[in-house]
Every structure is written in C-alpha cells, then in structure tokens.
Amino acid sequence: MSQSYDPDQIERIRSTRQVLAGDEVQPLTDPWARPTGPLGLTPLQLQYVAGVLILLVIGAILIPVAGIGVASVPLFILGLALLAGWLLF
C-alpha cells in the first residue's frame, strides 16, 4: 500500500529535512570553545585577562596616589582573581 503525497506536503517534508539536517543552523558561541585569534585564547579567557589587567592597573595607580593601604583592596581582589583563574583554567 503506497502513500501518495500532494506537492505541498512533499515541499514541507523537504524543507523539514533541510532544517533537521542543519543546512542553515549556526552553532551558538560557547565561552569554552576552542581558542581563536592571535593570542590563542577563548572569549572567556580574554575577558578574564582584561579584568585582571584592569585590577593590576588600578592597584599600580593607587600605590603612589593614595598609598599601599588603599591599593591593597584591588591588589587583594587581583590575588583572588589569579587564584580563581589558576583553579578554573
């Protein structure tokens, strides 16, 4: 017993197969994806490095301006960030 399909149903089945086959599906960006760019870092690692560098610059600026007492706060956070990066990456 064979089934006969009308042309509209055949076209719907064909377009469904194309979607399920992934012809036009783009993968989502994954922060843990493979390294890209000239530095060879993932996007998550780039954000981490940028945050650590900002903390380092803030601490370095605060040492001569406000003293080591005030600069110890961002430097302490920098130390915690470096430990977290060592454990995470």
Long-range contacts (C-beta under 8 A, 24 or more apart in sequence): 45-89, 48-81, 48-85, 48-89, 51-81, 52-78, 52-81, 52-82, 52-85, 55-81
